[in-house]
Amino acid sequence: MDTKMVIVVRKDLNMRRGKEDAQCGHAASDWLITRIRSWFPRPPSFSREEMAWMNGNHRKVTVQVESEAELDAIYQKATEARLEVHLVVDAGLTEFGGVSTKTCLAIGPDLDEKIDPITGSLKLR
């Protein structure tokens, strides 16, 4: 079973590399944090695909878009496909002049065949 998580990053923001990496880290961990919080104090449940990803190599692929509109479109497509999707909105405390800004999102983890139709045409980061 081929599973992965895809992280989609906005390149138009010209974030410092460390900032961009931190935003990707938020995206990658948000799905698990959200799941744990939603089930607390009971243990979280995971789909067969999520378990395969966690028990496998935790594959992540990072791709890029050139605008907030493109990020929003990917978010919408992933949501419509009923995929796990987490949008990261930075508070703007260190960059973006204090303005909350959508920086990236994570899709999955799930089967490649479910994610690829949405992100397969995007340029690798």
N, C-alpha and C positions, 0 to 999 in steps of 0.2 A: 504494500500500500504506500504510494508516494504522497507524502504530505509536506506542507511548508507553510510558512508565514511570509507574507509580502508586505514590506514597508514602503509606503509611497511618500516621497519628500518633495516639498516645494523648493525649486531651485531659484525662483525669481526673488526670494527673500535675501539671497546672498548672506546667509548666516555664517558666522565663524565656524570653522570645522568642528571645534569642540561643542559648540552650541547645537549644531546639526546632529552630531553623534548623541548628545544628551536627549534631544527630542526623539530620535529613533529608539533610544533605550526606553523612554516613556511609552512609546507606541507598542514596543515589543512586550513590555510587562503589564500594560493596562488590562489586557484580556484576563490574565490570571488574577490580578488584584481585584478586578470587578467581580469575577466569579466567586472568589473567596468572600468578599464583603457581602454579596447578595445571599449567600447561604449561611452566613455566620449566625448562630453558633454551630450549625450542623455542617458536616463536611461537604465540600462542593462536589458536584457530579460533572463528569466530562464525557463528551461524545467518543465514539469509537475512533474517529479521526484524530481528535485531540490527544487521546491516549497513545495512539500510534506515533504522533509527533513527539510527545513527551518521552516515550520509551525508545525513540529512534535517535536521530542525529540533530534534532531541533533546527532543521534547515530554515534559514531566513534569506530572502532575496530583497535587495533594496533597489527600488526604481525611482524615477523622478518625473515630475510634472513641472510645467512652466508658469502655473498661475493658481490662484485660489479657486477660480471657476473650474479648472481641470480637476483639482483635488475634490471639490464638491461633487463633480460628475462621477468620479470613481467611487466616492462614498455612496452616492445614490444607487449606482449599479450594484455594488456589493450588498447593500441593504436589500434591494429588490431581489437579489439572488439568495437571500436569507443566509448570508455568510456572517460570521462574527467580524465586526468592524469597530475599530476604536479610533476616534479622531482626537488628535492632540491639539489643544488650544493653549498657547503660551501666554502667561500673564503679562508679559512685556516688561518685567522688572529689570532685566539686564540688556535686552535689545528691543527694538520696535517702539522706542519712545513712550513706554507705559501703555501702549495699546495692545489689548488682547488680540492674538494673531493665530490663525490656523496654520500649523507648521507641517504636519504630516499625519499619516494614519497607518494603522496596521490592519491587514485582512488575514483572518485565520487565527490559528492554524486549521487547515482543512486539506482536502484532497487537491492535488495539482489540477485535476480536470475540472474542478469547480471554480478555482481561482484564475486559471490561465485565460479564460474568455474575457475577463475583466482587466487584467493587468499585463497579459502576454505581449501586447504591442508597445508597452512603455519602455523607454530607454533605461538601461541599467545605470545606477549611480556609480 
